Amino acid sequence: MADGMSAIPASVLRNLADKLYEKRKNAALEVEGIVKQLALAGEHDKITAVISLLTNEFTYSPQANHRKASKTAWFRWIFCWRIDRTCSGDCRLVRGSVTASGGRAYGCQSDQQIVPPVINSFSDQDSRVRYYACEALYNIAKVVRGDFIVFFNQIFDALCKLSADSDPNVQSAAHLLDRLVKDIVTESDQFSIEEFIPLLRERMHVLNPYVRQFLVGWITVLDSVPDIDMLGFLPDFLDGLFNMLSDSSHEIRQQADSALSEFLQEIKNSPSVDYGRMAEILVQRAASPDEFTRLTAITWINEFVKLGGDQLVPYYADILGAILPCIADKEEKIRVVARETNEELRAINADPAEGFDVGSILSIARSELSSEWEATRIEALHWFSTLLNRHRTEVLSSLNDIFDTLLKALSDPSDEVVLLVLEVHACIAKDPQHFRDLVVSLVRNFQTDNSLLEKRGALIIRRLCVLLDAERVYRELSKILEGETDLDFASIMVQALNLILLTSSELSELRDLLKQSLTYQHASSVIQSLAEEDINVKFLVQLDKLIHLLETPIFAYLRLQLLEPGRYTWLLKALYGLLMLLPQQSAAFKILRTRLKAVPSYSLSAEQLKRASSGSPYSQISYMPSGTQISEDGDMNEESRNVHNGINFTFGLQQFANVQQQHHIHSKSQAQSRYSSTSASKEAQRPEEPRRPSPVPDMSRPPSRSSRRGPGQLQTTWARC
């Protein structure tokens, strides 16, 4: 520093720090002359001393005038556009030397001294100092060109901040410097993209619009340089580019989209791309609240699924988690691309041995079953079916994790969803053990959720009968209900199952099987046994339903059999038995009586009536293919009365009586409990009043419309064919 002060007169140094610009300018010209003479004389040590003097006493001075003086004196006039002349050809270069930071240093020794102070001045509080710093570095860059690349990261960081400077003049100067630096970098072979990327990645999260424009500009420029592999580092700044797609500035959104489109095209043409890291970013961006960002992300995912191959196998679950919600997006373009991507992904038959995680895919599909969007839930169920068909063993090993979710989905408000859930259940239930578990779980769900049985019971049972064989389903349900201790629930379930059996087109084959197996004699016996039971409102409601069912097209064959009363005497007796159980004033009584009046009496002989009333000898005997002797009325001869077509009717009738007895005891117990609680309540409220007997309901009157549905009764709509 002493050499520097000895080279520059004190008066010149005072003028360099003067408040007046003209004095600083003149002093700078004098310094310029002094330095030029030193350079021509080869006194580089003194030049270094001058630089140190200006740096320490002026550039880093706390006084603004001193800092301005340093730019005016040396950066602007001495080491700017004349530096190539002062250094001439004998300046001491340090190419290839290692700097203290570990990077490689290039350029003139003078550059190593003067560039850092200039960069430091970019953050000066005084806007004029920042402006002069831009001007100084611009002139230095014009002279040394690629030799100052060693300072690129510091310069880039400074320019990034200056691009958003509050002073428009500083912004303008920074733009000019930025264009020059870009030109230098594109023609330089010393630029290190590896050292630059960490800084770029850090700055990509800045929200300032000016900074964003600055960053996109640099990304575009660097990507245009053939020797710089920006595509290889795309995962480092891809998220930042996607973040700019939702910027409030249309220009920034457009620039970011243009850059992304160019990179996507490069990906399509590149033989080696790191799809995995970028897939993670795209999955997150596919859930962006911004519509344009979602569309761009899902478009990229679509291309990745087509191009990625084995690289994307470990990311299939994450990708599926991004696609399924977009299938129900409010924007049609997004829905279209998402559906296409979903189909592409499902068409890939990946092997678990290759890293395909079936459990993760199942987890995603299970979580999406709770989506508020029907389209998403439907596609999630399609994935269940796909995985069951391709990887059944792996899916069944995870059954405990998904079974309850699939059961809950039966309560979905969408019929299409419920039908698809049943298809998945049916696919699982191909195995006998899983079939049993399904039916048991289904009955328990009906028991705990009355609304499920009421709203979805018919749909569920009918569809399962189609998918898993109606006879098999009904046999399993019968076994479960036979051991049911909750008699009220069992009664409701039996009523519902009977109604489905008698009215649903899906169970027509089972009805045909029952026609071949059951007999009117057995029906008559059951009706006769009902005489010993209490005829209550619930019972009458069920009789009412039965009478109306007999008038539907499904029972047309039975009504036609009434044209031959001599042949179907037990049918006639069964119907008359029902008529006798009904109150005479009820609508059901009138309907059945009207029907029976239409039976032709001429074909019914006295002998046939006698046999029907006594329950003995039967009409003409015919032979079934199995060899069992059956009357045309469905009567069984004495030898085959106990067992017919695999059905033990005698045991069945006894079992029916036992169940009826259990219901009778249960009803009596409930009545006593209600009576006791009611009596105790009345006694506590009005102890002085005498007890009055409860009025006996008039059972001769038909039940009112409101009384036809008891507590927990299944609501039904008559099937009309």
SULQUITA-V108054 format. One record per helix or strand of 2 or more residues. SS is the DSSP state (hx for helix, st for strand). FROM is the first residue (numbers start at 0). TO is the last residue. If there is no record, write none. Layout:
# SULQUITA-V108054
ss->SS from->FROM to->TO
ss->SS from->FROM to->TO
This chain:
# SULQUITA-V108054
ss->hx from->1 to->6
ss->hx from->9 to->15
ss->hx from->20 to->39
ss->hx from->43 to->58
ss->hx from->63 to->74
ss->hx from->82 to->86
ss->st from->96 to->97
ss->st from->103 to->104
ss->hx from->108 to->120
ss->hx from->126 to->161
ss->hx from->167 to->186
ss->hx from->192 to->202
ss->hx from->208 to->223
ss->hx from->230 to->243
ss->hx from->249 to->268
ss->hx from->274 to->284
ss->hx from->290 to->306
ss->hx from->308 to->325
ss->hx from->331 to->346
ss->hx from->351 to->353
ss->hx from->357 to->367
ss->hx from->373 to->389
ss->hx from->391 to->396
ss->hx from->398 to->410
ss->hx from->414 to->427
ss->hx from->431 to->447
ss->hx from->449 to->467
ss->hx from->469 to->481
ss->hx from->486 to->502
ss->hx from->504 to->516
ss->hx from->519 to->531
ss->hx from->536 to->549
ss->hx from->552 to->563
ss->hx from->568 to->580
ss->hx from->586 to->596
ss->hx from->605 to->613
ss->st from->620 to->622
ss->st from->628 to->630
ss->hx from->637 to->639
ss->st from->642 to->643
ss->st from->646 to->647
ss->hx from->648 to->684
ss->hx from->705 to->707
